[in-house]
């Protein structure tokens, strides 16, 4: 994913309430350990707020990194689940 791609995503979001969520790769040190960091860094170059999350997906057998990006302050995990 490029900075230009994320800039296009940003243009499509509602200015104050839009959120973009991306599965940003494995966070396992064995599988592409730098992919998550690169995506997170690129998102931070475009969005005001970028929050990393992790979840284990049994199908993949590895923890996956997720990022929630927006132009407003970071949402709480409770707000994301509603």
SVG drawing of the C-alpha trace seen along z (x, -y; Angstrom):
<svg xmlns="http://www.w3.org/2000/svg" viewBox="-23 -17 34 39">
<polyline fill="none" stroke="black" stroke-width="0.4" points="0.0,0.0 1.3,-3.4 0.9,-6.9 -1.0,-7.8 -3.5,-5.0 -4.2,-6.0 -4.7,-9.6 -7.4,-8.4 -9.0,-6.5 -8.9,-9.6 -10.7,-11.6 -13.6,-9.1 -14.1,-9.2 -16.5,-11.4 -14.2,-14.2 -14.9,-13.9 -16.4,-10.4 -14.9,-8.3 -12.7,-5.4 -10.5,-3.1 -9.6,0.3 -6.9,2.5 -5.5,5.9 -1.9,4.9 -0.1,8.2 1.2,10.7 2.9,9.4 4.8,12.6 8.6,12.1 8.8,15.2 6.6,14.0 7.3,10.6 8.2,8.8 8.5,5.4 5.3,5.4 3.1,4.2 5.5,1.5 5.7,0.2 1.9,0.0 1.5,-1.6 4.2,-4.2 2.6,-5.0 -0.9,-5.4 0.6,-7.9 1.9,-10.0 -1.7,-10.5 -4.0,-10.2 -4.1,-12.2 -4.8,-9.1 -3.7,-5.6 -4.3,-2.9 -2.7,0.6 -4.6,3.6 -3.7,7.3 -5.9,10.4 -5.2,14.1 -6.9,15.7 -6.9,19.5 -7.2,20.0 -3.9,18.3 -2.3,19.7 -0.6,16.4 -1.4,13.1 -2.5,10.4 -2.0,6.7 -4.8,4.3 -4.8,0.5 -7.7,-1.9 -7.0,-5.2 -9.0,-8.5 -8.7,-12.2 -10.2,-12.6 -9.0,-11.4 -8.6,-7.8 -11.8,-5.8 -12.0,-3.7 -12.2,0.1 -15.7,-0.1 -16.8,-2.6 -15.4,-0.4 -17.5,2.6 -20.8,0.7"/>
</svg>
